[in-house]
Amino acid sequence: MNNGNDFGSAPIRSYKNQNKPNPVRTALVLVMTAVIIAFVVIFIMSVTGTGLFADKKGGDKPKIDPPAVTTDGSTTTDGKGDDTPDTSESDDTLKMTFINKDREGLKLGLLQLINEEHLYGFKEDDLLASLYENRPSTKSYQISKSTHMLKYDAVVALNEMMDDFYIVTKYKYLNINKAYYDFDSQKNLFDKGQTDTPAGASDWHSGATFRFNGYNSETGKTVNITTASEPKWIKEHAHEYGFIFRAPSDKKNIVGYAEPWQLRYVGMPHAEYMYQNELCLEEYLSKLAADHNGVTNSYTLESKDGNTYQVYYVEAPEEGTLRLPVPENRPYTVSGDNMNGFIVTVTLETGTRAPLETPAPDTSAPDATN
């Protein structure tokens, strides 16, 4: 009987389920695939000279990118990181490279001269830090106004110096009554006839200059620190923290004015060199340009902060870009002089500051009294 099936009465075939994959065969295929891939990788490395076949003894020296320029305009590097130069031959060998500097860079840095002939560029205002907010917890000095500001590096050095000063003397009447002046503040004083220095020509613009006077907050009276014995410690030790006395009375004919307790932060080792050689900033910059022009004419100084420094000056061209020689494998900073050249300060060796000399305690027996 035909039931409508085109196949007629042909029996319906039944199929068995397919066999599961053979695990041994699958493992063998995977092993063979891995061997083939490994062979291909090794062949590529042997051709390109990479991986296991790389030259371990040398090859082309990697390119050293120019050091980054910090926000204060100084150029610095610590010789560390991905761009560390190869110093395996000798860590003592100073290796040099070049960075580019234009004349705008002359207006940046801690060593720039500021006067009516060399005006301040006002390029570093954002680096200022509040003295009031950053004063140490020991309150080792006072501040006449909460608005006084200095560059951050100057604040750090000031706090260190004043903490040590207080440890030695226990004197707490030193007061900072003048610090950074911006263009408008200086112009206002000049317009009122309260200063002879026009805006742009004042050392107070540097953000590294401040002035001490004496003030007793308990009595509300001014203290004459010129005749006090304790502040003499600062006269003798300020250079060890990177400070100079900007306008001493014996340099008035050079600086143009005298202000005995006006200090300026110029950093190490410049402050120490100026102190040892009795130079003001103008004299120091002139000496660098005359006697230490170029790497081969640099001076070296073992500083009281424990470090050994190398310093040299490089004159900038009237136009175009200067290729400034700097070390690859030592920390360094670059400062313009705001005149004609750059001062490079290299830290050759780092060390530890000598322990602070404090007065010995008085162990003598008290006088007998009846």
Secondary structure, 3 states (H helix, E strand, C coil): CCCCCCCCCCCCCCCCCCCCCCHHHHHHHHHHHHHHHHHHHHHHHHHHCCHHHCCCCCCCCCCCCCCCECCCCCECECCCCCCCCCCCCCCCCCCEEEEEECHHHHHCCCCCCCCCCCCCCCCCHHHEEEHHHHCCCCCCCEECCCCCEEEHHHHHHHHHHHHHHHHHHCCCCEEEEECCCCHHHHHHHHHCCCCCCCCCCCHHHHCCEEEEEEEECCCCEEECCCCCCCCHHHHHHHHHHCEEEEECHHHHHHHCCCEEEEEEECCCCHHHHHHHHCCCHHHHHHHHHHHCECHHHCEEEECCCCCEEEEEEEECCCCCCEEEEEECCCCEEEEECCCCEEEEEEEEECCCCCCCCCCCCCCCCCCCCC
